[in-house]
Amino acid sequence: MLAGEQSDVRRALELLGQILVGAASPQNTADAFLAKHFGTPAVELVKETRNLSAVEHTTVGLVLGDLIAEYGPILGPDQWDDPPRWGSVDVGDETLSPPADMTLFFAPGRFCPSPIAVRIVDRTTCGGSSELMVFVRPEDRAYANSTLRAISDRARGERNLFRGRVLNVSCVNGMTVELRESPKDDRSNVIVSQEIWDEIDIGIASVTSQRDTMKRLGLGVRRGILLVGPPGVGKSAISKVVARELVGEFTVMFVDSHAGARVLSDVYKEANRFGPAVVILEDLDLYLENRRSSSGQRTTLAEFLSAMDAHVDSPILTIASTNEVTTLDGAAIRSARFDSIIEIGYPTRVVLAEIMDTYLADIPGGGSIDAARVCNDLPQNSTGADVREIVRRTVLANDGTVSTEALRVTVSGGRFKPELPVGTYL
């Protein structure tokens, strides 16, 4: 019955039941574990703590896993007296299992000269801050502080498996982070004007080659770019190209609308800890409205403004996108929050033909296609996304091959741009 409840709720109800029936069993509690191995009541110990973000909870867990393998400490219950628990994180084809909720007791002379216990507490499922705790005798408090620092430094350094990678950031009872594959797109297959790339490169320079200069002159390192334009014109593709170019030296964070609306301050705190970072906020208009709008969310706007104004000297490049800039509050898009606002309009038919050629390059028969002729048949305000779907539908309908006429048939059919039905069903 209690399986679906949070662990602290389960423990409170279990203790209440034990009190009512007189069946409490202190020998299995976290305090009893500490008392047994320290030889003194838990209340007489000194505890030093440090809050952990969702990322830090995982990386600190990896460090504790290393300590378990190296020193073989005695494992005990977590803060809520539940058995030790391990987490799970996928890194490519490998699944790692860092400690998530448990207490580790190190006998004297193993990890440090005096007895010491380390506890990791997972509160990510209930939206709270996870914790790292170190317990020692009062006279050994210096060991507690040095242990906290050593574990934290190692978690931020060699065991930070997220740094320099591409991440998906969402919000489920707090900020969550998952590794994702690096984008494959490069500038050769994203057809936009050179002026757009020039503006993008100014933003990149601020956090790369010109970083030290901007900081020395007091001009601020952090940079924001807002891409504006209708769906399908290449806003997401541009963000992915920048991600591909900078990942490795930079950590790239793709932030979904849930995280953008609820935990954006946490996102930027984490970006600052990662070091050089790219924060990608797609579809900003989904959660950041004009405060004069009747449906505007002032809390979301306030958090956004606060997040965008923090860490001005950190090498953080923000790339945001919106389909409709007029729905955004003016304060959100002023200079110094978004230093460049780049409008990406509908491509010309010449550009559409170039885009089609990139999609046809590796398809049987693609080299003989008259892309200009096909694209002359396209309706006004067609996009690169439309061209991609035309090629996909043609390949699917023709057993993996294409021809100029087959592509023109797909265009004339109009099904590449689906529209919702109009009217009322009776």
Phi and psi in degrees as a GROMACS rama.xvg file:
@    title "Ramachandran Plot"
@    xaxis  label "Phi"
@    yaxis  label "Psi"
@TYPE xy
-91.4672  1.37464  LEU-2
-60.4842  -31.5838  ALA-3
-85.7638  -3.95833  GLY-4
-84.558  158.171  GLU-5
-66.4072  154.211  GLN-6
-62.5952  -35.9978  SER-7
-69.17  -33.1786  ASP-8
-67.4944  -44.8036  VAL-9
-58.4522  -45.0553  ARG-10
-64.9942  -40.0891  ARG-11
-62.1886  -42.8098  ALA-12
-68.4955  -37.3327  LEU-13
-63.659  -43.8864  GLU-14
-63.6612  -40.4699  LEU-15
-60.6966  -42.9983  LEU-16
-63.6202  -40.299  GLY-17
-64.9727  -39.1494  GLN-18
-64.2577  -42.2855  ILE-19
-65.5263  -34.4104  LEU-20
-102.601  0.80504  VAL-21
67.359  36.1924  GLY-22
-121.823  29.3077  ALA-23
-64.4737  142.912  ALA-24
-126.049  81.7923  SER-25
-63.6535  -17.9978  PRO-26
-66.7102  -16.8583  GLN-27
-102.854  5.95268  ASN-28
-84.2208  164.034  THR-29
-63.0448  -40.4934  ALA-30
-64.5166  -39.7127  ASP-31
-64.866  -36.667  ALA-32
-61.0718  -46.0965  PHE-33
-64.2901  -44.9443  LEU-34
-61.3737  -40.6813  ALA-35
-61.4038  -45.2913  LYS-36
-87.5133  -27.1802  HIS-37
-85.2109  -20.2702  PHE-38
74.1094  22.7414  GLY-39
-152.267  150.626  THR-40
-56.8029  145.008  PRO-41
-59.0128  -32.7036  ALA-42
-67.9351  -14.7623  VAL-43
-93.2188  -0.0287591  GLU-44
-87.2401  162.964  LEU-45
-102.244  135.766  VAL-46
-120.821  127.735  LYS-47
-111.717  138.356  GLU-48
-131.661  159.429  THR-49
-146.18  128.923  ARG-50
-70.177  147.858  ASN-51
-123.868  136.264  LEU-52
-75.0964  175.118  SER-53
-60.4803  -40.6045  ALA-54
-66.1058  -45.7458  VAL-55
-64.3925  -33.8955  GLU-56
-58.8409  -40.6259  HIS-57
-71.0198  -46.9268  THR-58
-70.2044  -37.3706  THR-59
-63.9948  -39.0882  VAL-60
-59.0589  -38.774  GLY-61
-64.1189  -39.2363  LEU-62
-63.6931  -43.4009  VAL-63
-63.8039  -35.4597  LEU-64
-60.9484  -39.2048  GLY-65
-63.3912  -41.2043  ASP-66
-66.6175  -36.3328  LEU-67
-62.2609  -45.7371  ILE-68
-65.7473  -34.876  ALA-69
-83.8194  -39.2532  GLU-70
-112.643  -14.1929  TYR-71
59.3296  51.7467  GLY-72
-68.3711  166.06  PRO-73
-81.3557  129.288  ILE-74
-95.5897  135.945  LEU-75
-132.431  -177.436  GLY-76
-66.8715  165.459  PRO-77
-83.7577  -172.264  ASP-78
-61.352  -28.2249  GLN-79
-97.9563  15.7667  TRP-80
70.2111  15.3469  ASP-81
-83.4795  159.227  ASP-82
-62.1406  159.714  PRO-83
-54.5535  140.714  PRO-84
-131.629  138.156  ARG-85
-105.554  149.883  TRP-86
-95.7796  -165.887  GLY-87
-151.208  133.268  SER-88
-143.386  131.106  VAL-89
-90.9601  128.584  ASP-90
-125.719  96.343  VAL-91
63.961  -126.748  GLY-92
-88.4884  -0.375946  ASP-93
-103.735  140.137  GLU-94
-111.528  120.378  THR-95
-97.6995  151.006  LEU-96
-126.539  78.8118  SER-97
-75.3686  146.25  PRO-98
-53.4878  136.293  PRO-99
-115.845  -38.855  ALA-100
-148.217  102.559  ASP-101
-174.638  169.887  MET-102
-118.363  135.954  THR-103
-116.197  122.956  LEU-104
-107.127  125.813  PHE-105
-107.957  121.377  PHE-106
-66.0432  157.504  ALA-107
-56.0251  139.027  PRO-108
84.1834  -2.3279  GLY-109
-91.4291  -76.2051  ARG-110
-85.7166  -35.3994  PHE-111
-151.111  168.834  CYS-112
-60.937  -29.799  PRO-113
-107.744  160.999  SER-114
-63.0977  141.902  PRO-115
-151.813  143.258  ILE-116
-124.154  138.987  ALA-117
-120.59  131.622  VAL-118
-125.861  133.983  ARG-119
-110.516  134.242  ILE-120
-122.151  126.018  VAL-121
-101.147  113.826  ASP-122
-119.18  17.786  ARG-123
-65.7169  -28.3623  THR-124
-76.1312  -15.4793  THR-125
-116.005  13.0797  CYS-126
79.1832  6.84739  GLY-127
-95.4984  178.545  GLY-128
-86.1433  127.928  SER-129
-68.5113  165.445  SER-130
-138.184  151.605  GLU-131
-114.665  125.667  LEU-132
-122.41  144.058  MET-133
-128.734  128.181  VAL-134
-111.23  133.621  PHE-135
-146.018  170.066  VAL-136
-70.9469  154.378  ARG-137
-53.2702  -38.6427  PRO-138
-72.7738  -9.81139  GLU-139
-108.706  21.9972  ASP-140
-58.2545  -33.662  ARG-141
-59.4143  -34.6822  ALA-142
-66.5944  -35.0367  TYR-143
-62.8717  -46.4584  ALA-144
-65.1698  -43.0046  ASN-145
-67.4446  -33.7503  SER-146
-67.6255  -43.3173  THR-147
-56.8259  -46.371  LEU-148
-64.4261  -43.5962  ARG-149
-64.1821  -44.0698  ALA-150
-65.7025  -44.2407  ILE-151
-64.6445  -42.1337  SER-152
-63.0509  -41.6945  ASP-153
-68.4574  -35.9259  ARG-154
-67.0025  -36.1453  ALA-155
-76.68  -21.5419  ARG-156
-101.045  -106.154  GLY-157
-63.795  -25.4387  GLU-158
-99.5046  8.92522  ARG-159
-84.1063  90.7696  ASN-160
-73.8402  -7.90181  LEU-161
-89.7225  -26.2864  PHE-162
-64.8732  135.311  ARG-163
78.0526  11.7909  GLY-164
-117.86  177.394  ARG-165
-100.29  129.976  VAL-166
-124.511  145.773  LEU-167
-97.1276  128.582  ASN-168
-115.788  126.383  VAL-169
-134.556  -168.853  SER-170
-140.249  113.547  CYS-171
-135.135  98.5175  VAL-172
55.7983  42.2469  ASN-173
118.442  171.793  GLY-174
-66.844  133.742  MET-175
-124.816  149.33  THR-176
-133.491  133.488  VAL-177
-132.72  144.565  GLU-178
-72.8883  145.633  LEU-179
-135.909  163.831  ARG-180
-68.5511  149.125  GLU-181
-69.0369  138.638  SER-182
-59.131  152.2  PRO-183
-97.6625  -16.6267  LYS-184
-65.7094  145.092  ASP-185
-133.242  178.817  ASP-186
-65.4657  -22.9306  ARG-187
-69.2374  -24.8167  SER-188
-114.566  16.6626  ASN-189
-118.682  103.354  VAL-190
-91.0597  98.6573  ILE-191
-135.923  170.567  VAL-192
-68.7539  155.396  SER-193
-64.0137  -30.3456  GLN-194
-59.9754  -36.6215  GLU-195
-66.3516  -45.2972  ILE-196
-64.1161  -36.1387  TRP-197
-61.0792  -41.8294  ASP-198
-68.576  -39.387  GLU-199
-60.353  -42.4386  ILE-200
-65.9321  -29.87  ASP-201
-63.4601  -43.4561  ILE-202
-63.0012  -41.7786  GLY-203
-64.2433  -40.6731  ILE-204
-61.2193  -34.3837  ALA-205
-61.5162  -30.7295  SER-206
-106.543  1.83563  VAL-207
-123.751  -95.7552  THR-208
-66.2897  -28.7679  SER-209
-104.581  11.8895  GLN-210
-58.0267  -50.7787  ARG-211
-65.2572  -38.2152  ASP-212
-63.4969  -46.57  THR-213
-62.5232  -38.6922  MET-214
-69.719  -42.3582  LYS-215
-63.7237  -35.9893  ARG-216
-84.7425  -2.05099  LEU-217
70.3841  27.1475  GLY-218
-96.8274  -1.78931  LEU-219
83.8902  133.301  GLY-220
-90.9982  -41.3798  VAL-221
-57.8149  145.066  ARG-222
-139.854  144.028  ARG-223
-127.715  134.262  GLY-224
-124.496  128.846  ILE-225
-112.657  119.849  LEU-226
-96.0529  125.728  LEU-227
-122.17  133.211  VAL-228
165.576  166.152  GLY-229
-66.7649  164.191  PRO-230
-60.0792  142.583  PRO-231
88.7857  3.99851  GLY-232
-93.7646  -2.07809  VAL-233
115.808  10.5118  GLY-234
-62.6616  -48.4196  LYS-235
-65.3079  -37.6789  SER-236
-63.7394  -39.5114  ALA-237
-62.5351  -44.0553  ILE-238
-59.924  -40.1889  SER-239
-68.5521  -35.2618  LYS-240
-62.6581  -46.7517  VAL-241
-61.7283  -40.5659  VAL-242
-59.4058  -44.9284  ALA-243
-64.3755  -38.1178  ARG-244
-71.1673  -31.5342  GLU-245
-104.454  -17.3177  LEU-246
-60.9301  143.841  VAL-247
111.41  -69.971  GLY-248
-71.2986  -33.6463  GLU-249
-111.808  151.949  PHE-250
-93.3077  130.66  THR-251
-108.242  125.895  VAL-252
-118.424  108.851  MET-253
-86.9662  112.039  PHE-254
-102.054  119.798  VAL-255
-80.732  173.873  ASP-256
-66.4176  -30.2752  SER-257
-63.8505  -47.3529  HIS-258
-67.9076  -38.6728  ALA-259
-61.8353  -35.8252  GLY-260
-81.9378  -24.1673  ALA-261
-118.235  -33.7427  ARG-262
-133.458  34.8285  VAL-263
-64.5066  -35.4509  LEU-264
-60.9694  -40.6182  SER-265
-65.2305  -36.425  ASP-266
-59.2874  -46.8168  VAL-267
-74.2706  -29.9001  TYR-268
-62.1439  -42.485  LYS-269
-68.4149  -40.4316  GLU-270
-59.648  -39.4854  ALA-271
-65.2264  -37.8619  ASN-272
-70.0028  -33.9342  ARG-273
-64.498  -26.7251  PHE-274
98.3742  -142.954  GLY-275
-55.0675  129.138  PRO-276
-146.442  149.91  ALA-277
-114.353  123.764  VAL-278
-109.431  120.019  VAL-279
-110.45  117.609  ILE-280
-113.683  98.2922  LEU-281
-89.0258  148.307  GLU-282
54.672  55.4326  ASP-283
-57.5294  -31.5984  LEU-284
-68.1515  -13.6214  ASP-285
-68.5051  -26.3255  LEU-286
-135.568  -0.439638  TYR-287
-125.817  93.9057  LEU-288
-102.844  167.085  GLU-289
-64.9158  134.492  ASN-290
-65.4623  -18.5441  ARG-291
-79.8802  -12.0517  ARG-292
-71.6344  143.798  SER-293
-64.2604  -23.0796  SER-294
-103.68  7.99423  SER-295
-61.68  146.567  GLY-296
-109.886  101.28  GLN-297
-63.8976  -35.8577  ARG-298
-63.0933  -45.3555  THR-299
-61.8126  -43.6581  THR-300
-62.5281  -44.5054  LEU-301
-62.027  -42.4215  ALA-302
-66.663  -38.7188  GLU-303
-61.739  -47.4616  PHE-304
-61.9606  -41.9206  LEU-305
-63.4457  -43.9746  SER-306
-65.3119  -40.5524  ALA-307
-72.5265  -20.2725  MET-308
-93.0751  -6.91193  ASP-309
-87.9495  158.455  ALA-310
56.144  49.0757  HIS-311
-65.0853  -25.1163  VAL-312
-98.3436  8.02774  ASP-313
-85.4427  143.316  SER-314
-76.4421  73.4272  PRO-315
-118.164  122.893  ILE-316
-105.97  119.142  LEU-317
-100.625  128.009  THR-318
-120.706  112.107  ILE-319
-113.965  159.907  ALA-320
-139.065  152.759  SER-321
-150.974  146.343  THR-322
-82.4417  -24.3001  ASN-323
-144.681  99.9034  GLU-324
-69.1575  -24.4468  VAL-325
-68.8714  -16.7874  THR-326
-81.8213  -11.3615  THR-327
-87.7624  147.636  LEU-328
-69.2233  139.731  ASP-329
-58.93  -34.1308  GLY-330
-64.9609  -29.5074  ALA-331
-72.9941  -26.8694  ALA-332
-114.468  15.5151  ILE-333
-70.4697  163.51  ARG-334
-58.8179  147.171  SER-335
87.1775  -19.5983  ALA-336
-97.975  -51.5491  ARG-337
-121.601  106.977  PHE-338
-76.7967  -23.8431  ASP-339
-132.628  128.875  SER-340
-114.825  113.063  ILE-341
-109.838  118.538  ILE-342
-89.9489  128.844  GLU-343
-116.5  106.467  ILE-344
-88.6993  -176.418  GLY-345
-65.2243  135.872  TYR-346
-71.6685  152.455  PRO-347
-72.554  169.273  THR-348
-65.9541  -31.1293  ARG-349
-63.1494  -45.0899  VAL-350
-67.0364  -38.8748  VAL-351
-60.0939  -38.261  LEU-352
-65.3291  -38.9674  ALA-353
-63.0219  -41.6774  GLU-354
-62.7044  -43.1682  ILE-355
-61.1245  -40.9786  MET-356
-59.2832  -37.3892  ASP-357
-66.3937  -37.0626  THR-358
-73.2478  -27.7716  TYR-359
-85.6768  -11.5597  LEU-360
-54.4956  -38.9877  ALA-361
-106.515  14.063  ASP-362
-102.436  134.342  ILE-363
-52.8201  126.439  PRO-364
88.4143  -7.85001  GLY-365
-64.4069  -30.1355  GLY-366
-69.9876  -17.2331  GLY-367
-101.536  6.90298  SER-368
-78.1108  138.066  ILE-369
-91.1498  83.7539  ASP-370
-62.7014  -35.5715  ALA-371
-61.9231  -40.7994  ALA-372
-65.2576  -43.0983  ARG-373
-61.8688  -46.1573  VAL-374
-72.0913  -21.7367  CYS-375
-64.5817  -22.1281  ASN-376
-83.5741  -10.5639  ASP-377
-70.5553  147.019  LEU-378
-72.0825  167.343  PRO-379
-59.0838  153.12  GLN-380
59.5967  35.231  ASN-381
-79.8358  156.937  SER-382
-126.32  171.103  THR-383
-61.3486  -33.6734  GLY-384
-64.9067  -36.0057  ALA-385
-63.6419  -43.4013  ASP-386
-60.9812  -43.8663  VAL-387
-59.4494  -43.3173  ARG-388
-68.5405  -34.5565  GLU-389
-61.1605  -46.0779  ILE-390
-63.637  -44.1308  VAL-391
-61.2994  -47.2113  ARG-392
-64.2785  -37.5972  ARG-393
-66.9505  -42.7565  THR-394
-61.1319  -44.4596  VAL-395
-65.0503  -35.4205  LEU-396
-83.1644  -10.8571  ALA-397
-128.639  33.8877  ASN-398
54.7548  40.7007  ASP-399
86.5922  5.43846  GLY-400
-119.598  167.257  THR-401
-139.566  159.598  VAL-402
-149.689  165.099  SER-403
-59.9309  -44.9177  THR-404
-67.1776  -38.7388  GLU-405
-63.0415  -40.0904  ALA-406
-65.9313  -38.7519  LEU-407
-66.9906  -34.6734  ARG-408
-63.2424  -42.4519  VAL-409
-61.5419  -42.2382  THR-410
-63.6558  -46.0471  VAL-411
-66.0607  -28.2558  SER-412
-69.536  -26.4925  GLY-413
75.4112  -0.136176  GLY-414
-76.2606  -9.89109  ARG-415
-69.7808  -16.0202  PHE-416
-122.803  82.1124  LYS-417
-64.6557  143.726  PRO-418
-127.658  145.602  GLU-419
-68.7781  145.598  LEU-420
-65.305  149.215  PRO-421
-107.571  141.723  VAL-422
111.471  -174.356  GLY-423
-121.293  133.452  THR-424
-77.8373  136.324  TYR-425
